[in-house]
Amino acid sequence: MHRSISPLLSGIAFVLLSGCTSLDRAPDVAAGFVSHQLCSATFVSRVEPEQFYREAIAPNLSPLGSLSGHDVDRAQAEVSASFAGLAQARAIDRGPLGCLVLHGEPPAPVTLPPPAPAPALLPDVAGGEVVEPGQPALKQALDRTFAETAAAPHRNTKAVVVVHDGRVIAERYAPGYGIETQVMGWSATKSVTNALIGILARQGKLSLDGPAPIAAWSDPRDPRRAISIDNLLRMNSGLDIGDSLSASAFTALDPTAYMVFGVRDMAAFAEKAPIQAAPGTRWNYTNGNTILLSKIIRDSTGGDAASVLAFARRELFDKLGMRHVTLEFDATGTPIGSSHMLASARDWARFGLLYLNDGVAGGERLLPPGWVDYSASPTPGSERYGYGAGFWTNRGDGEGQRYRIAQGLPADAFMARGAFGQYVIVVPSQRLVVARFGSAFTPRDDMDVVAHLVADVIAAMPPS
């Protein structure tokens, strides 16, 4: 329903987390964002909701947070939210499928077989207790990473796990978080989507080249038919579908915020986007590309959420020993592979080990030969930031790579990275994976502090 636009909404449009394509959508995005993220925090992460709201949600709404209201209903396992009296949203917990913002009637219940995880191919990275650093230098590195700023913006570090040669050598968790706490990956989830696409490619079910298998683009006269899976992974599809590069309150109004928080069928929204540049000629980081990859995964594994989840568990999570992980889905069964997977920090680190070990786990190849190098190879046009194919990368000589290297990240490092300071950093030359999660609103999502952490860890380790 179209709403009249007041001067107040003109302000809302420029301060909401990512915005949307039209001002009348802004309250819907805000309410959907609050309900979904608070639902995931309460029922998946199982952290204290009001503290999470203050630390991870309210800064996105500032200075209009007083216009937002919410209610956590533990009995019904749902969270409702409102914004400025103009929009309401309700997110429900669906157990293994995570949380979902309802748009219309709830989807039919999804029947899942009881979990029966196979033995992990990777050995345990640690025992049942938090691994205290054995060296004073490592303890000091964690101290610096968890040190909080005196005034806003805060870094809100919640979990750090350092894995060297396949074993945790140091980790720390904030109060209320622990070894099994599942934390939101935000766009680090894109790297998991990369892995699922890679597995399907190894199985011969998908090809990076040629037209992406999207039925809506099947007409030979449709210019989008030239878009490949490689283009979607590398963010150079040429689609006109917004810019998800920044979660700043002052970014341009972005349709993908509405896609994630305001629509029932996210992929249907994304596949309607027109093309504005020839595929491969323009780099533009947008969640829409990854949602389209998510639909391709769904269609290639059985066509529904149960099939996708079974595939992801069987072919990836179980083999890596990722036992505390929740991949969230939209109402049509498409995984929200752009932004919405939660996992324990140790499980995120286990995921990083797959890429540290060239796509092999316990002697079994999960990803195609060369897939890791492909994923970490820089995409032309992304030099300001340094992006590969589903991963951020220090390889290459762009501005982004030079900056991170100057801050302490080695030149061969690459990473899964999500908004507000979610990192899984892989350093092959050091046999190192560093995972950091929290709700950082500091400049560059606390990149400088995380880069210094990696440098401190490397300095503390004995020479190879």
Secondary structure, DSSP 4 states (H G I P E B T S, - for coil): ---PPPHHHHHHHHHSSS--SSGGGHHHHHHHHHHHHHHIIIIII---HHHHIIIIIHHHHTT-GGGEEEEEETTTTEEEEEETTTEEEEEEE-GGG-EEE-SSSPPPPPP-PPP-PPPPSSPPSS-SS----SSHHHHHHHHHHHPPPSSSSP--EEEEEEEETTEEEEEEE-TT--TT-EEE-GGGHHHHHHHHHHHHHHTTS--SSSS---GGG-STT-GGGG--HHHHHHT-S-B-----S---TTSPP-HHHHHHHH-S-HHHHHTTPPB-S-TTS-----HHHHHHHHHHHHHHHTSSHHHHHHHHIIIIIHHHT--SEEE-B-TTS-B-TTT-EEEEHHHHHHHHHHHHTTTEETTEE-S-TTHHHHHHSPPTT-TTT-B-SSSEE--SSSHHHHHHHHHT--TT-EEEEETTTEEEEEEGGGTEEEEEEE---SGGGGHHHHHHHHHHHHHHSPP-
